[in-house]
Amino acid sequence: MLCAIVCFSLSCEKDCPDPLAKDEKPRVLLEIKPNQNTYIAEDGNRFYTKVFTSKNDTNLYRIKVNKGEKYHLYCIQPDLKYTPDIKMVLFNADNDTISYSRNDTGKSELFFTSSYTGEVNLTVYLNSKYNETLSYNLYFESNKHLAMRFMNLNWETTGDWRIVNAQTLEFRNYDSREYRWIRFNLPVADNLNVQFRIKSSGKKTLPSLGFIVNASPELMYWGDYQEELPQKGEFLNIVNNEEYKVLHLNGPGIGFSYGTFNLPIIDMNSGVNIWLKPTNSYTTVLVNNVETGNLPAAISNYFYLVIEDIGFETVTFENITLEQVFRTN
């Protein structure tokens, strides 16, 4: 244990820059406005874009926070699947370190809970041996969920969901590479019949989307899906036109199973039909009447409609019908 601590300390001294020179002030303020749960730039994007011009570049930010709130900061290189070279250090006005970033799949990120109301400071730097020009998008989010009244139900949301009309929702992608969702509480164990048509003029294939049933309201507090997916639930994720996976979310553990299906050629411009078809023994998920996978029949607790935020297209969910079908056994 002592060796691990010493090694980590030496590594930090070698790889991590001095967070903030005493005579240098951060130039950019990131702030989440009231009634929002994410930083929104002046151009409407939900991230701040910056460019490194050499391996020695270090960018400095002021982050406005409220006491007791949980926050998520992460960087993504927009043209790359992985972000191995960007590091972040979060620290207070006294230069005391609050948190270091970790490299997750596709991003460099950190989570923290603010111990006071005011500002903290963030250093973003390039951990590379080579001089290179590299752009990145910096996201700053609160883990608060926004409320929405839709179809006479009280929903909670993450991501940019918008009501178009009584049976239509829009979701706008900002390439956060996070699972975004809209959920409501189903207190009685029923079968759930859900149908909608999904459209997007900017996509040639199905977006990664799915459903989580029998789910908890509490989100994961660890791992790749921290503050992103619920601690408990059954998640059927339609990954693309050919593959799906099921995540068995169970607190400290996650089980995975995978499958494939044969889907005829689809046209996302005109739309694709999605149906959760209930029976007394299970719920089948169909795409244009092709079976993809099954979920438990008795659906209770929280129900999540999920989409993975990849790219920048707008996805429309139209002709939404949602019906509780009471069980007969």
C-alpha positions as CSV (number, residue, x, y, z in Angstrom):
1,M,0.0,0.0,0.0
2,L,2.8,2.4,0.9
3,C,4.6,1.7,-2.4
4,A,1.4,2.4,-4.3
5,I,0.9,5.8,-2.6
6,V,4.6,6.8,-3.2
7,C,4.5,5.7,-6.8
8,F,1.2,7.6,-7.4
9,S,2.7,10.7,-5.8
10,L,5.9,10.5,-7.9
11,S,3.8,10.0,-11.1
12,C,1.7,13.0,-10.3
13,E,4.7,15.2,-9.8
14,K,6.1,14.1,-13.1
15,D,3.0,14.2,-15.3
16,C,0.7,16.8,-13.7
17,P,1.4,20.5,-14.3
18,D,1.4,23.2,-11.6
19,P,-2.4,23.8,-11.5
20,L,-2.3,27.5,-11.5
21,A,0.6,30.0,-11.4
22,K,0.1,32.6,-8.6
23,D,0.1,35.5,-11.1
24,E,-2.1,33.8,-13.7
25,K,-5.9,33.9,-13.7
26,P,-8.3,31.6,-15.5
27,R,-9.8,33.3,-18.5
28,V,-13.0,31.4,-19.1
29,L,-16.0,31.0,-16.8
30,L,-18.3,28.0,-17.2
31,E,-21.6,28.4,-15.5
32,I,-24.9,26.5,-15.4
33,K,-27.8,28.8,-15.6
34,P,-30.9,28.5,-13.4
35,N,-33.4,25.9,-14.6
36,Q,-30.7,24.1,-16.6
37,N,-28.4,21.2,-15.7
38,T,-25.6,21.8,-18.2
39,Y,-23.4,24.6,-19.4
40,I,-24.7,26.1,-22.6
41,A,-22.4,28.2,-24.8
42,E,-23.5,31.4,-26.6
43,D,-23.9,29.4,-29.9
44,G,-26.3,27.0,-28.2
45,N,-23.8,24.1,-28.1
46,R,-23.6,22.3,-24.7
47,F,-19.9,22.4,-24.6
48,Y,-16.9,24.8,-24.8
49,T,-14.5,24.2,-27.7
50,K,-10.8,24.9,-27.4
51,V,-7.7,24.0,-29.5
52,F,-4.3,22.9,-28.2
53,T,-1.5,24.1,-30.5
54,S,1.4,22.3,-28.8
55,K,2.2,19.7,-26.2
56,N,2.9,22.4,-23.7
57,D,-0.5,24.0,-23.9
58,T,-2.5,24.4,-20.7
59,N,-6.0,25.8,-20.6
60,L,-7.5,27.3,-17.5
61,Y,-11.2,27.6,-16.5
62,R,-13.3,29.0,-13.7
63,I,-16.2,26.7,-12.8
64,K,-19.1,28.1,-10.8
65,V,-20.6,25.7,-8.3
66,N,-23.2,25.4,-5.6
67,K,-22.7,23.7,-2.2
68,G,-23.9,20.1,-2.1
69,E,-24.4,19.6,-5.8
70,K,-22.8,16.8,-7.8
71,Y,-21.0,17.8,-11.0
72,H,-19.5,16.0,-14.0
73,L,-16.7,17.5,-16.2
74,Y,-15.4,15.7,-19.3
75,C,-13.4,16.4,-22.5
76,I,-13.9,14.7,-25.8
77,Q,-11.8,15.0,-29.0
78,P,-14.6,15.3,-31.6
79,D,-12.9,13.5,-34.4
80,L,-11.5,10.6,-32.4
81,K,-13.2,7.7,-30.7
82,Y,-10.8,7.8,-27.8
83,T,-9.3,10.7,-25.8
84,P,-6.1,9.4,-24.3
85,D,-4.0,12.5,-24.3
86,I,-6.1,15.1,-22.4
87,K,-5.9,15.4,-18.6
88,M,-7.7,17.6,-16.1
89,V,-7.0,18.7,-12.6
90,L,-9.7,20.4,-10.5
91,F,-8.6,22.6,-7.5
92,N,-9.8,25.4,-5.2
93,A,-8.7,29.0,-4.8
94,D,-5.9,27.8,-2.4
95,N,-4.5,25.5,-5.1
96,D,-5.6,22.4,-3.1
97,T,-6.4,19.6,-5.5
98,I,-10.1,18.4,-5.5
99,S,-9.9,15.7,-8.2
100,Y,-7.9,14.3,-11.1
101,S,-9.5,13.1,-14.3
102,R,-9.7,9.5,-15.4
103,N,-9.7,8.2,-18.9
104,D,-13.1,6.5,-19.7
105,T,-14.1,5.1,-23.0
106,G,-14.0,8.0,-25.4
107,K,-13.5,10.7,-22.9
108,S,-11.4,12.2,-20.1
109,E,-13.7,12.9,-17.1
110,L,-14.0,13.6,-13.4
111,F,-16.9,13.8,-10.9
112,F,-17.1,15.8,-7.8
113,T,-19.5,17.2,-5.1
114,S,-19.0,20.8,-4.3
115,S,-18.3,21.6,-0.6
116,Y,-19.1,25.3,-1.0
117,T,-20.9,27.8,-3.2
118,G,-18.5,29.9,-5.4
119,E,-15.9,29.0,-7.9
120,V,-13.4,26.2,-8.4
121,N,-10.6,26.1,-11.0
122,L,-9.9,23.6,-13.7
123,T,-6.7,22.9,-15.6
124,V,-6.9,21.1,-18.9
125,Y,-3.6,20.0,-20.5
126,L,-2.2,17.8,-23.2
127,N,-0.3,14.8,-22.0
128,S,1.6,14.1,-25.1
129,K,5.2,13.6,-26.2
130,Y,4.6,15.3,-29.5
131,N,3.7,18.8,-30.6
132,E,0.3,18.6,-32.3
133,T,-2.8,20.7,-33.0
134,L,-5.7,19.1,-31.2
135,S,-9.3,20.4,-30.6
136,Y,-11.5,19.3,-27.8
137,N,-15.0,19.9,-26.4
138,L,-15.3,20.5,-22.7
139,Y,-18.7,19.6,-21.0
140,F,-19.8,20.8,-17.6
141,E,-22.9,19.2,-16.2
142,S,-24.9,19.1,-12.9
143,N,-26.4,15.7,-12.0
144,K,-29.8,17.4,-11.4
145,H,-32.6,16.0,-13.5
146,L,-35.0,18.3,-15.3
147,A,-38.8,17.8,-15.0
148,M,-41.1,17.5,-17.9
149,R,-44.9,17.1,-18.2
150,F,-45.7,14.9,-21.2
151,M,-48.7,12.6,-22.0
152,N,-50.2,13.4,-18.6
153,L,-47.2,12.0,-16.9
154,N,-44.4,13.5,-14.8
155,W,-41.1,12.7,-16.5
156,E,-37.5,13.4,-15.5
157,T,-34.8,13.9,-18.2
158,T,-31.1,14.1,-18.9
159,G,-30.0,15.6,-22.2
160,D,-31.8,17.9,-24.5
161,W,-35.4,16.6,-24.8
162,R,-38.1,18.9,-26.3
163,I,-41.8,18.5,-26.6
164,V,-43.0,19.1,-30.2
165,N,-46.7,18.2,-29.7
166,A,-48.9,15.9,-27.6
167,Q,-47.4,12.8,-29.1
168,T,-44.0,13.9,-30.3
169,L,-40.6,14.4,-28.7
170,E,-37.3,15.6,-30.1
171,F,-33.9,14.7,-28.8
172,R,-30.9,16.9,-29.9
173,N,-27.4,15.2,-29.9
174,Y,-24.3,17.1,-28.8
175,D,-21.8,14.2,-29.1
176,S,-21.4,13.8,-25.4
177,R,-21.2,10.0,-25.9
178,E,-23.4,9.5,-22.8
179,Y,-26.6,7.6,-22.5
180,R,-29.4,10.1,-22.2
181,W,-32.9,9.3,-21.0
182,I,-36.4,10.3,-20.2
183,R,-38.1,8.3,-17.4
184,F,-41.3,8.1,-15.3
185,N,-42.3,6.0,-12.3
186,L,-44.7,3.1,-12.8
187,P,-45.8,2.2,-9.3
188,V,-48.0,-0.8,-10.2
189,A,-46.5,-4.0,-11.8
190,D,-48.1,-4.1,-15.2
191,N,-47.3,-4.9,-18.8
192,L,-46.4,-1.8,-20.7
193,N,-47.3,-1.3,-24.4
194,V,-45.2,1.4,-26.0
195,Q,-45.1,2.3,-29.6
196,F,-43.5,5.2,-31.6
197,R,-41.8,6.1,-34.8
198,I,-38.2,7.3,-34.8
199,K,-36.9,9.6,-37.5
200,S,-33.7,11.5,-38.3
201,S,-32.6,13.1,-41.5
202,G,-29.0,13.0,-40.6
203,K,-28.6,9.2,-39.8
204,K,-28.4,6.3,-42.2
205,T,-28.7,3.7,-39.4
206,L,-30.6,3.3,-36.2
207,P,-29.2,5.3,-33.4
208,S,-28.2,3.4,-30.3
209,L,-31.4,3.4,-28.2
210,G,-33.3,1.2,-25.8
211,F,-35.4,0.7,-22.7
212,I,-34.7,0.1,-19.0
213,V,-37.4,-1.5,-16.9
214,N,-37.8,-2.5,-13.3
215,A,-35.3,0.3,-12.7
216,S,-34.2,2.2,-9.6
217,P,-34.3,6.0,-9.4
218,E,-30.8,6.0,-8.0
219,L,-28.0,6.2,-10.5
220,M,-24.7,4.2,-10.5
221,Y,-22.0,5.7,-8.2
222,W,-19.0,3.9,-9.8
223,G,-17.6,2.6,-13.1
224,D,-18.1,3.4,-16.8
225,Y,-21.8,4.4,-16.3
226,Q,-21.4,6.5,-13.2
227,E,-24.3,9.0,-12.8
228,E,-25.5,7.8,-16.2
229,L,-27.5,4.6,-15.8
230,P,-29.6,3.4,-12.8
231,Q,-28.1,1.2,-10.2
232,K,-30.7,-1.5,-10.8
233,G,-32.8,-2.5,-13.9
234,E,-32.9,-4.5,-17.1
235,F,-31.6,-2.5,-20.1
236,L,-32.2,-3.7,-23.6
237,N,-30.0,-1.5,-25.9
238,I,-30.5,-1.7,-29.7
239,V,-27.0,-0.8,-30.7
240,N,-27.5,-0.5,-34.5
241,N,-29.4,-2.2,-37.4
242,E,-28.0,-5.6,-36.6
243,E,-27.0,-5.9,-32.9
244,Y,-28.5,-5.5,-29.4
245,K,-27.2,-6.1,-25.9
246,V,-28.9,-6.5,-22.5
247,L,-27.3,-5.0,-19.4
248,H,-28.4,-6.6,-16.2
249,L,-27.9,-3.7,-13.8
250,N,-27.6,-4.9,-10.2
251,G,-26.0,-2.4,-7.9
252,P,-22.3,-3.4,-7.6
253,G,-22.3,-5.6,-10.6
254,I,-23.4,-5.6,-14.3
255,G,-24.1,-8.6,-16.4
256,F,-24.0,-8.5,-20.2
257,S,-25.7,-10.6,-22.9
258,Y,-25.6,-10.0,-26.6
259,G,-27.6,-10.8,-29.7
260,T,-28.2,-10.1,-33.4
261,F,-31.3,-9.7,-35.6
262,N,-31.9,-9.4,-39.3
263,L,-33.5,-6.1,-40.2
264,P,-34.5,-5.2,-43.7
265,I,-33.2,-2.0,-45.2
266,I,-34.4,0.9,-43.2
267,D,-35.0,4.6,-44.0
268,M,-34.5,6.9,-41.1
269,N,-35.8,9.9,-43.2
270,S,-39.3,8.4,-43.4
271,G,-38.9,6.7,-40.0
272,V,-38.7,3.3,-38.2
273,N,-41.4,1.8,-36.1
274,I,-40.5,0.7,-32.5
275,W,-42.9,-1.4,-30.4
276,L,-42.7,-2.8,-26.9
277,K,-45.3,-5.6,-27.3
278,P,-46.4,-7.2,-24.0
279,T,-47.6,-10.7,-23.2
280,N,-48.2,-12.4,-19.9
281,S,-44.7,-13.9,-19.8
282,Y,-42.4,-11.3,-21.4
283,T,-42.3,-8.0,-23.4
284,T,-40.9,-8.3,-26.9
285,V,-39.1,-5.3,-28.5
286,L,-39.8,-5.1,-32.3
287,V,-38.2,-2.9,-34.9
288,N,-40.3,-2.6,-38.0
289,N,-42.1,-5.8,-36.8
290,V,-38.8,-7.6,-36.5
291,E,-38.1,-9.1,-33.1
292,T,-34.9,-7.9,-31.4
293,G,-35.0,-9.0,-27.8
294,N,-37.2,-9.5,-24.7
295,L,-37.7,-7.8,-21.4
296,P,-39.5,-9.0,-18.3
297,A,-43.3,-8.9,-18.6
298,A,-44.1,-7.4,-15.2
299,I,-42.7,-3.9,-15.5
300,S,-42.7,-1.8,-12.4
301,N,-40.6,0.9,-10.6
302,Y,-39.0,3.3,-13.1
303,F,-39.2,3.0,-16.9
304,Y,-36.5,4.7,-19.0
305,L,-36.5,5.5,-22.7
306,V,-32.8,5.8,-23.6
307,I,-30.8,7.1,-26.5
308,E,-27.0,7.4,-26.8
309,D,-25.8,10.9,-27.5
310,I,-23.5,10.5,-30.5
311,G,-23.0,13.0,-33.3
312,F,-25.1,16.2,-33.7
313,E,-28.3,15.2,-35.4
314,T,-31.8,15.7,-34.1
315,V,-33.8,12.5,-33.5
316,T,-37.6,12.7,-33.5
317,F,-39.9,10.3,-31.6
318,E,-43.4,10.7,-33.1
319,N,-46.8,9.0,-32.8
320,I,-45.9,7.9,-29.2
321,T,-48.5,5.8,-27.5
322,L,-48.0,4.4,-24.0
323,E,-50.5,2.1,-22.4
324,Q,-50.4,0.1,-19.2
325,V,-51.8,-3.4,-19.9
326,F,-52.9,-5.0,-16.7
327,R,-51.7,-8.6,-16.2
328,T,-54.3,-11.4,-16.4
329,N,-52.4,-13.9,-14.3
